[in-house]
Amino acid sequence: MTRPRRTLLTSRLTPRLISGLASLLGLLGAALTALPPLAPAGAVADGPCAAWMDRSKSPSARADALVRAMDLDQKLHMVTFGNPPWVTYYGTAGHVTAIPELCVPDLVLSDAGSGVAGLQIATTVFPSGVAQASTWDPALQRRLGRAIGAEAHRKGINVMLAPGMNIARTPVLGRNFEYFGEDPYLASRTAVSVINGIQDNPVLADAKHYAVNNQETDRMTVDARVDERTMRDIYLPAFEASVKEANVGSVMCAYNRVNGPYACENRPLLTKILRRDWGFDGFVVSDWGAVHSTVPSVKAGLDLEMNVFDFPAQLTPIFGAGSRYYGADSLKAALRDGKIKPSHINGMVRNIVRPMFEHGLFEDPVKPGLDPYLRDATTPEHLAVARDVAAEGTVMLKNRRDLLPIDETETGTTGAAGGAGGRTIAVIGWAANPIGAANATSGGGSSHGSGLPPRVVSPLEGIQRQARAHGDRVIYVEGSSGLDARLAASVADVVVVVATDGSTEGADRPDLGLRPSVCVAVFCSAIPIEQEAMIEAAVEANPRTVVVLDVGGPVRMPWLDKAGAVLVPWYGGLEHGNALASVLYGEREPGGRLPQTFPRSEGQVPFTQQQYPGRDGKAVYSEGLLVGYRWYDAKRERPLFPFGFGLGYTTFRYSDLSVRRAGKGASVSFRVRNTGDRVGSDVPQVYVAAPRRAGEPPRQLKGFEKVELQPGESTRVRITLDRRAFAQWDPRRDRWKVTPGRHGIAVGPHSRDLRLRGAVRPRG
């Protein structure tokens, strides 16, 4: 695997420089937040706004009425960044200022997928996107989205720049932790659930980064070259589902180029596919600094420009003037020269205000200001959601001789019996202590959540609380010397060693190693702590060692054979320590399943330089449909851990498969029984194998359902597969088609354990 170049975001920012930048931004924010807040629009039933404030009218009719009432300056005001600028407007990512005379409320945008992040304070940091996907639980994911939306509105924010749903094409993608894994079906189900939850509030969600945005190396310029079938089958389904099923209010166009044009001036993406094919009726917002033109972007379908650097004139000597392709002067010049039409501007504004009407932003306007910025948005209910997602998203990869849960195992050193207490538990690792955990519970960049004031529950704190309740004793060492890790492990009954990586926006990982980092606001810098030697020392000293990996994606595990158990909680958010301890002690089970394959080594998936990170500015997706487990299956490669894998504290048996044609799809049913002695959950997965002439991968996930069963209990699981589950994109006919013939159906707990098999011949 080619080692990607590190970017300025992480490689050139020393801790001192990071601290200075954060302090400067904080001073700017404090100065600007001291200004009186802008008056929000009100929801009036009569007066000059009556024509579009009538809720009995459709959102489209209301949007048309408002656009007709606007003059040109008011329209242009709606399509570009407002001042004060990025991050200094009450810690948000950007905004469009209210137009009080037209009852138009502020449009305030914030990062992102792990909660209300960026420079926000006093919010709940939820588990990251990959952990959310690992729950395989749409109902829980909707609860999480609903909590994020509620906190956003309480903080004076009505557009959440989430969820991210790009596909994990490579295991080293720096933003894999934000996304929902390698499979388009799982990513689609997760995205729809989170968006529905966010938009249960008067808050818009944002589907990002559209599209084919699968690397941070050269992310501003790389041209992703991908054929249309691959794009439609692998990289676009989550965006399509977000539009068609979740009615997402906005879509963010990405930095990169796609088959030539930049994503934000890419007419095939923004107009042909997004609006004409899918019927999107919200607005397209640019990623920050992703706009490179005025006229081409307008004609392609970009509605709202956001920019990283758009500071007032007095600050330009420090930050630069930036660019504003959608500024009033640029757009007026394009209108004057006949390069764009008034109808273009009208359409852009209509696209922005229509979802604002539909989702209640006019009726329940936010009031940005110092008071909501300082307000604590966290609630006990939201913390409970964070714990639930953290536990349900934790994937157990190994549990030798039922080492876990702790309270049901025999101890090896003190001789205390299971459940009787008296154990000595060694907790090892920088990531386990409060300082380390604050940097290991969310990834770096725009989605990094500080949760300030500091209140992350570290693994050490969570384990100490559980240990006290069970009569156990905890010792802690930082472990980076290796010697202290070995000594602590050798005197303990059970060892919990916690390690982390430093996944971040702005840089891909150089390999699958464990490199921790420290993040201040959106800036991160790697720190020199040797964690692999720490793990090796612990597992050699004590086979009863649980390795906990607070990571953003797959990592290598040269110590795997010696470890007693392995847990992957990903980036677990504020309640990570409590959730982890409850899993370790068996109050909760590790409910997660892998949304991404773990390779055996960096070189197992042999990308050429042309494929990744690219050559001559182009990254060629020549692997086509063979992404993630599809590649492993097609090449008959055995991964370290397969897609969909995850252990629990009980066992399940599958039986009695029935597959029958239903409409243009199929109905699949089977029985699942809990054969263990503990209550537990399972995630039966349904895979479809198309006829060979279809040119598809060997099998693809097309259905799943999470079930919880008591010991000995069984249930019949019924999963409906629609026509799309059997279809492939036909670029020549510009539509989805079903290849006639026998389609295999396989059911099991993960992609490499498919215990039941059947077949169906769906209608075309």
RAWO-V689171 format. One record per run of one state. SS is the DSSP state (H for helix, E for strand, - for the rest). FROM is the first residue (numbers start at 1). TO is the last residue. Records with the same first field share a line. If there is no record, write none. Layout:
SS: FROM-TO / FROM-TO
//
This chain:
-: 1-7 / 12-14 / 34-46 / 54-58 / 70-71 / 78-93 / 97-98 / 103-103 / 105-106 / 111-128 / 135-137 / 155-158 / 161-163 / 165-175 / 179-183 / 199-203 / 205-205 / 211-222 / 226-227 / 236-236 / 245-249 / 254-256 / 259-260 / 266-266 / 278-282 / 287-294 / 301-303 / 305-312 / 320-327 / 337-341 / 359-369 / 375-379 / 393-394 / 403-405 / 409-423 / 429-429 / 433-433 / 439-443 / 445-458 / 471-472 / 478-482 / 491-493 / 501-503 / 505-506 / 508-516 / 521-522 / 527-530 / 542-544 / 551-559 / 563-564 / 569-575 / 585-597 / 599-601 / 605-614 / 616-617 / 621-628 / 636-640 / 642-646 / 648-651 / 663-664 / 675-679 / 690-691 / 695-699 / 710-713 / 722-722 / 731-734 / 739-742 / 751-752 / 761-764
H: 8-11 / 15-33 / 47-53 / 59-69 / 72-77 / 100-102 / 129-134 / 138-154 / 176-178 / 184-198 / 228-235 / 237-244 / 263-265 / 267-277 / 295-300 / 313-319 / 328-336 / 342-358 / 370-374 / 380-392 / 400-402 / 406-408 / 430-432 / 434-438 / 459-470 / 483-490 / 531-541 / 560-562 / 576-584 / 602-604 / 629-635 / 692-694 / 723-726
E: 94-96 / 99-99 / 104-104 / 107-110 / 159-160 / 164-164 / 204-204 / 206-210 / 223-225 / 250-253 / 257-258 / 261-262 / 283-286 / 304-304 / 395-399 / 424-428 / 444-444 / 473-477 / 494-500 / 504-504 / 507-507 / 517-520 / 523-526 / 545-550 / 565-568 / 598-598 / 615-615 / 618-620 / 641-641 / 647-647 / 652-662 / 665-674 / 680-689 / 700-709 / 714-721 / 727-730 / 735-738 / 743-750 / 753-760
//
